[in-house]
Amino acid sequence: MLRVVLVDDERCVLEELEFLLQGKVDIIGKFNNSIAAVENIADLAPDAVLLDVEMPGLSGLEAASEILAILPEVAVMFITSYGHYAVDAFELNAVDYLVKPVQADRLNKALERIGRRMMEGQQDEAMHKLDRWLNNSLSANRQARVSLWSEGHLKLIPVEKIACCFLAKGMRQVSVVAEGQVYQAKDGLMQFVAKAGLAHLLRCHRSYFINPQWITGLEQGADETLNAEIPSFTEKIPISRNYKQEILKALQLRNKA
């Protein structure tokens, strides 16, 4: 029996889904808050997540991206009350979805499809496709803030507050510095930068990106490299020779503005 988590900010929808799913799946979690769902998803480790698209705070698409970064193999199915334009986007990209009010026969067929993919070993491929679509969608519709982790909690941080991000040697998670605080991103480095936007972040090193607006000082490094200082962060950010001129140009433009 599939182990399922339900996420919708409307309690009546959660109750209706629970009624429709009774005896068909094992409901191991219900959330009317998308951030709480993401924070608990690793511990619950469901087979599938039924996720509302439009929720306050963290949208369903953003939540799905975070969930897949934590559990790449989990089946994600969207629930939407959007108009035809959103449904068309889901159809075009072969995304599993249900339209409110959820119909029992449509729900049953969707669950059967997920079960069949799992039995045939095709679930990972389907979720990789979904993850790529989500990354493209979120990057194209530039977000004003990004979701970051701090001590097991998910925080929504305005993009313009991000001073730098990097993948330190030997570390598995991307570190993100914003207003002196260090957060973690579940995405890979390039995935995170695509979400945050290259309009804010410039590459300064193979493993580092920096927002020139937050640079407060530069010091000469070895072999024509530089080290940048950012507020309330004790570590220096390396700027390699390959990216030095681009960073200096951005600083000149900043100072002229």
N, C-alpha and C positions, 0 to 999 in steps of 0.2 A: 504494500500500500504506500502511495506517495506521501512523503512528509512535507507539509505545505505551511507557508507563512502568508498571512493576509495583511495588507497594508492599505488603508484608506482613511482619510480624515473624517469621513462621515460614518458615524456609528451604525446608522440604519443599513448602510451598504455592507458593513462587516457582518451584521446580523443576518442579512439576506444571503450573503455568500456562505456563511456558516451553515445556514439551513439547506441551501442547495447542495453543499458538499458533504452533508451528513452521511456517514457510512461509505463514502467513496474514497476519501483520503483521510490521513491523520493530520489534523490541524494542530501544529505544535507552537504556534505563536500568532497573536493578533495585535496590530498596532494602528493607532489613529494618528501617529506622529512618525514621519519618515526618518527623521534623525535617530529616534530611539530604535527603529527597525534596523537601520544600518549598524548602529552601535552593538546590537545584540545578535546580528546575523551569523557571526563566526561561531559563537557558542551554540546556537540552534542548529546550524548546518543542515538546512532543509534541502529537499530535492527540487522544490519549486517555490517561487514567490509570485503571488498575485498582487500587482502594484498599481495603485491609482496614478494616473499621469499628472493631474493638476492638484498639487498640495501646497499649502503654505510653507515657507522656509525653504526646504530642499524639495525640488520638484521630483516627480516620478522618474524622469529621464536622468537627472543628476543622481538620484538614489540608486537607480539601476546600474549606473556606471561605477559607483562606489561598491555596490554589492558584488559585481562581477570582478572587480579588482581584488576582492577578498575571497570569493568563491567562484572561480572562473567556470566551473562546470554546472552551476545551479541554473535551472530553467526559470526564465523571467517571462511573465505574461502581464501585459499592461491592461488596465481597465480604464476606459475613457468615455467621457460624455461629450468629447469634442465633435465638431462638425466634420463634414466629409473630407476636408483638406487634410486633417490629421489621419483619418482612416486610410485615405489614399496613400499617404506616406508610409504607413505601416504595411499596407498591401504591397507596395512597390519594393519594400526591403524585406519582405517575408517575415515580418515581426509578429509574434503571437499577441493577440489583443482580444478584448471583450468590450462590447459597447453597452453602456448603462441604458436602461435597466437590463441587467444580465439575464439572458435566457438560459434555461436549464439545458436544452439540447445543444446550444452553442458551447456552453461550458463543458459538457460531457465530451464533445468532439475535440475540444482543445486539450483536455486532460488525456484523452486517448492518443492524441498526436505526440504529446510529451512522453507518455509511457512507451510508445512505439519507437521514438527516437532513442530513448535510453536503452531499450532492448537491442536495437540495431547498432548501438555504438556511435550514433550520429549527434548526440547531444552537445558534445564539446565543440564540434564544427559549427552547429547552429548558434551557440552562444559566442563563439569567436566572431561570427558575422554580425551578431547583434552589438557586440562591444565595439567593433569598427564603425558601425553605423552611429552608435551613440557618440563616439569620439568626434566623428565628422560633424554630426548635428550640433553638439555642444560647442565645437570650435567655430562653426559657421555662424551660430547665433551667440556671439561673444557674451559671456557671463560677466555681470558686474562684480560677482564675488565667487570664490571657490571654496570647496569643502576641504578642510584640513583636520588632522587628528592631533590631539594633545592628551596624553595620559588616559587613553581609552575613550575619550569623548570627541565627538565631531563638532567642529566649529565652522561657521561661515565667515570668511575673511574677505573684505573688499580687495579687489585685485590691485588697486593703486597703493595699498599698504604693503605689498610684498616688496621687500628690498632685494632678496636674492633666493635662489634655490640651487641645490647641489646634491650630488650623489657621492658621498665620501667613500674613500677606498675601504673595502671590507664591509660596508653597510649595504643592506638590502632595500632600505626605504629611502625615498627622497626627503631631504630636509628642506624646510622652507622657513625663511626668516621674515617676520612681519612685526614691526614696531618693537623690536628687541626680543620677541618671543620666538622660540624655535618649535615649529610644527612638523608633522610628517604627512606625506601624501602617499596614498596607496598605489597611485599610478607610477609608471616609469617616468624618467626625467623628461623625455620628449613629449610624452602624452600630457604630462602636467603643464609644460610650457605651451602646448597647443591650446589647452583650456584657458590658461591665464592670459595668453596673448603676447605675441612678439612685439606688439606696440608698446608694451611695458618692459619686457625683459629682453636683454641682448646677451648673446653668448660671449663669455669672457675667458672661457677655459673649456677644455674638453668635457669636464664634468660640472661646470658652473655656469649659471646665468645670473645677470644682475640688472637691476633697474637703476640706470644712471642718475635718476632723480634723487636717489637715496645715498649717493656717494658723498661723503663728507671730507675725504682726504685720500691722497695717493702717496705711496712711497716707492722708491726704486727697488726692484728686486734684482735677482741674478740674471745674467744673459738677456738683458733688454726687456725683462718682464716687469710688471708692476704689481703692487698689492694695494687693494682698495679697502677703505674703512667705511663702515656703515653704522648708523646710530645704535647704541645700546647692544652691540655685539662685539665680543672681545676678539674673535678670530678675524684675521685678514682674508679678504677674498682675492684669490690669485687672478691676474690678468696676463694671459700668455702673449707671446709676440704676435701670433697669428690674428689676435683679436684686439690688440692694443690700439691701433689707429681708429678702429670703429668706435671704441669706447671714448677715446679722446675727442673725436668728432662730436659724439653725442653730448659730452660735457660742455664743449664750446657752444653748441646750439642751445643747451640749457641756460648757460650763463648769459647768452645774448637775449634770451626771451624776457 
